[in-house]
Each structure stands twice: as structure tokens, then as C-alpha cells.
Amino acid sequence: MIGSITSAKVLIITQNWGIEETELTRPLRDLRKAGARVTLAAAEQAPVETLQHDRYEGERLDPDTTYDQVHAEDYDLLVVPGGTTNVDRLRVAEAPIALAQAFAKAGKPIAAICHGAWLLVNADLLGGKTLTSTRYIKRDVENAGGVQVNEPVHIDDAQGWRLITSRKPDDLDAFVGAIKDTLG
């Protein structure tokens, strides 16, 4: 636990297009409402365009900054929302990979939902970890040394850092609840 959700600083990273709407908006708004200081960092300082079910236009949000301008040491927890296109681009971008690695190295929690764990595959952070994610990336998780389970939310504290994972938008209550519990 961080100590108090009202003193927690949370970083959410995304691309500017292709984010699963509720996987971004629920953690963003629920954590802010609970008192956490949440920063949305995108690839560019331009509107973040979400999608519903990876195909229908969703809400547009303005990011607070870009992910190449933030540093892991300034935050307590990293959140990686899903969306197939969002994470497919995040996982090959240098800055998001470096951020995820810095959070893990510092022993700070990372929360990833649905395809969000794809970033952790490319960041080489899943060896020895057990997690849940969308079934579509199960083989990638296993090839990266992780163990895939089918649960609404899974928390793993192996390797000196906490990983909070969830499968899909239907699991958002459990996912956000686990983040709030971790923050205190």
C-alpha cells in the first residue's frame, strides 16, 4: 500500500488513438474522485481518442502531458489501459517501455487491463509473474515467461513489485478496486 489514496500520484499512459474507452475513463475518473492525483500522459499533446469495443468512436480527452515528459520517480503507480491499437503502438515505443521498466525497478506497482499487459511483454517484465489479461495475448504472456490465469483481477507481488491485472471492461470494478486498495 502507498499509504493514502489522497496523497497518491498515478500515471496513466496511452497513445492518442485506439484506447478502449472505459479502460481509460473508469480508472481516470474513479481514482480522481477518490482523491488521487492522476496524470494522463499520451504520445502527443493532442486529444486522446478512445474507442468502444475497438471499433466505435468513443470519448475524446485532453492529456495532461506527453509520456516522454514524465518520470517514474514522480509517481506511485502506473496504469496501462487496453485497446488493441493503443497497446500495439505503446509496446514498440521507447518511452513507455522505459517507464514500465523504471516503475518495476523502483518496486512501484503497475496496473494493466486487457491488452495493457502487452507493454509489459515488450518491456521484458513478465518473467516469474502470474497475471490475467485478454485471452488474445495469452501466448505472448507465456512466451515472455509469465503465467496466464483467467480471473477478473489478479495481484502478483513477485520480483519485488506489484502487478495488478484484469481481463476486460466487465472486470473494471475489481480492477479499480484493487488499485484503490494498493494506494491505501
C-alpha positions as CSV (number, residue, x, y, z in Angstrom):
1,M,0.0,0.0,0.0
2,I,1.1,3.5,-0.8
3,G,-0.4,5.0,2.4
4,S,-3.3,7.2,1.4
5,I,-5.1,7.5,-1.9
6,T,-5.4,11.3,-1.4
7,S,-1.6,11.6,-1.4
8,A,-1.1,9.1,-4.3
9,K,0.2,10.2,-7.7
10,V,-1.0,8.0,-10.5
11,L,0.3,8.0,-14.1
12,I,-1.8,6.7,-16.9
13,I,-0.1,6.3,-20.3
14,T,-1.7,5.9,-23.7
15,Q,-1.3,6.6,-27.4
16,N,-3.6,9.2,-28.9
17,W,-5.9,6.8,-30.6
18,G,-7.3,3.3,-30.1
19,I,-7.7,3.2,-26.3
20,E,-10.7,1.2,-25.0
21,E,-12.9,4.0,-23.6
22,T,-13.9,2.5,-20.3
23,E,-10.5,1.1,-19.6
24,L,-9.2,4.6,-19.6
25,T,-12.1,6.7,-18.3
26,R,-13.1,4.5,-15.3
27,P,-9.7,4.4,-13.7
28,L,-9.0,8.0,-14.5
29,R,-12.3,9.3,-13.1
30,D,-12.7,6.9,-10.2
31,L,-9.2,7.5,-8.9
32,R,-9.5,11.3,-9.2
33,K,-12.9,11.1,-7.5
34,A,-11.2,9.1,-4.6
35,G,-8.7,11.9,-4.3
36,A,-5.6,10.6,-6.2
37,R,-3.7,13.0,-8.3
38,V,-3.9,11.3,-11.7
39,T,-1.9,12.4,-14.8
40,L,-2.9,11.3,-18.3
41,A,0.2,11.2,-20.5
42,A,-0.2,10.4,-24.2
43,A,2.2,10.1,-27.1
44,E,1.4,13.7,-28.3
45,Q,-0.1,16.8,-26.7
46,A,-3.3,16.3,-28.7
47,P,-6.7,14.8,-28.0
48,V,-6.8,11.2,-26.9
49,E,-9.5,9.5,-29.0
50,T,-11.0,6.4,-27.4
51,L,-13.0,3.6,-28.9
52,Q,-15.7,1.4,-27.7
53,H,-15.1,-2.3,-28.4
54,D,-12.1,-1.4,-30.6
55,R,-14.3,-0.1,-33.4
56,Y,-16.9,2.5,-32.4
57,E,-16.0,6.2,-31.7
58,G,-15.7,7.0,-28.1
59,E,-15.0,9.9,-25.9
60,R,-12.1,12.3,-26.6
61,L,-9.9,13.5,-23.6
62,D,-7.1,16.1,-23.4
63,P,-3.9,14.6,-22.0
64,D,-2.1,16.5,-19.2
65,T,1.3,15.9,-20.8
66,T,3.2,13.5,-23.1
67,Y,4.7,10.3,-21.8
68,D,8.2,11.3,-22.9
69,Q,8.0,14.2,-20.4
70,V,7.2,12.2,-17.3
71,H,9.5,10.3,-14.9
72,A,8.6,7.2,-12.9
73,E,10.2,8.7,-9.7
74,D,7.4,11.3,-9.7
75,Y,4.6,8.8,-9.4
76,D,3.4,6.0,-7.1
77,L,1.6,3.8,-9.6
78,L,1.4,3.2,-13.4
79,V,-1.8,2.3,-15.2
80,V,-1.8,0.9,-18.7
81,P,-5.3,0.8,-20.3
82,G,-6.0,-1.6,-23.1
83,G,-7.4,-1.2,-26.6
84,T,-5.7,-3.3,-29.2
85,T,-4.4,-0.4,-31.3
86,N,-3.4,1.6,-28.3
87,V,-1.1,-1.0,-26.7
88,D,0.1,-2.4,-30.0
89,R,1.7,1.0,-30.5
90,L,2.7,1.6,-26.9
91,R,4.6,-1.7,-26.8
92,V,7.0,-0.7,-29.5
93,A,7.6,2.9,-28.3
94,E,10.8,3.5,-26.4
95,A,9.4,5.9,-23.7
96,P,6.5,3.7,-22.5
97,I,8.8,0.6,-22.3
98,A,11.4,2.6,-20.3
99,L,8.7,3.9,-18.0
100,A,7.3,0.5,-17.2
101,Q,10.9,-0.8,-16.6
102,A,11.6,2.1,-14.3
103,F,8.4,1.5,-12.2
104,A,9.3,-2.2,-11.8
105,K,12.9,-1.5,-11.0
106,A,11.8,1.0,-8.3
107,G,9.4,-1.5,-6.8
108,K,6.4,0.6,-7.8
109,P,3.0,-1.0,-8.7
110,I,1.9,-1.3,-12.3
111,A,-1.8,-2.0,-13.2
112,A,-2.7,-3.2,-16.7
113,I,-6.1,-4.2,-18.1
114,C,-6.9,-6.3,-21.2
115,H,-4.2,-5.7,-23.8
116,G,-2.3,-3.5,-21.5
117,A,0.0,-6.4,-20.4
118,W,1.4,-6.4,-24.0
119,L,3.5,-3.4,-23.0
120,L,5.0,-5.5,-20.1
121,V,5.8,-8.3,-22.6
122,N,8.0,-5.9,-24.7
123,A,9.4,-4.4,-21.5
124,D,10.6,-7.9,-20.5
125,L,8.9,-7.6,-17.1
126,L,6.7,-10.8,-17.0
127,G,9.3,-13.4,-16.2
128,G,8.2,-15.1,-12.9
129,K,4.9,-13.2,-12.8
130,T,1.3,-14.5,-12.8
131,L,-1.3,-12.3,-14.4
132,T,-4.6,-12.2,-16.2
133,S,-5.3,-10.3,-19.4
134,T,-7.3,-10.7,-22.5
135,R,-7.1,-14.2,-23.9
136,Y,-5.8,-12.9,-27.2
137,I,-2.3,-12.2,-25.8
138,K,-2.1,-15.4,-23.6
139,R,0.7,-16.9,-25.8
140,D,2.7,-13.6,-25.7
141,V,2.4,-13.6,-21.9
142,E,3.6,-17.2,-21.7
143,N,6.4,-16.7,-24.2
144,A,7.6,-13.7,-22.1
145,G,7.8,-16.0,-19.0
146,G,4.5,-15.1,-17.4
147,V,1.8,-17.4,-16.2
148,Q,-1.7,-16.6,-17.5
149,V,-4.7,-17.1,-15.3
150,N,-8.4,-16.5,-16.1
151,E,-9.6,-14.3,-13.2
152,P,-11.4,-10.9,-13.1
153,V,-8.4,-9.4,-11.3
154,H,-5.0,-10.8,-10.3
155,I,-2.4,-9.3,-8.0
156,D,1.2,-10.6,-8.1
157,D,4.0,-9.3,-5.8
158,A,6.8,-11.5,-7.2
159,Q,10.1,-9.9,-8.4
160,G,9.9,-7.1,-5.9
161,W,7.0,-5.1,-7.5
162,R,3.2,-5.4,-7.5
163,L,1.4,-6.2,-10.8
164,I,-2.4,-5.7,-10.9
165,T,-4.0,-7.1,-14.0
166,S,-7.5,-7.6,-15.3
167,R,-9.1,-9.2,-18.4
168,K,-11.7,-6.9,-19.9
169,P,-14.0,-3.9,-19.3
170,D,-16.5,-6.2,-17.4
171,D,-13.9,-6.5,-14.7
172,L,-13.3,-2.8,-14.1
173,D,-15.0,-2.8,-10.7
174,A,-12.5,-5.4,-9.4
175,F,-9.6,-3.7,-11.3
176,V,-10.2,-0.2,-9.9
177,G,-10.9,-1.7,-6.5
178,A,-7.5,-3.4,-6.5
179,I,-5.8,-0.2,-7.5
180,K,-7.5,1.7,-4.7
181,D,-6.6,-0.9,-2.2
182,T,-3.0,-0.7,-3.3
183,L,-2.9,3.0,-3.0
184,G,-4.4,2.9,0.5
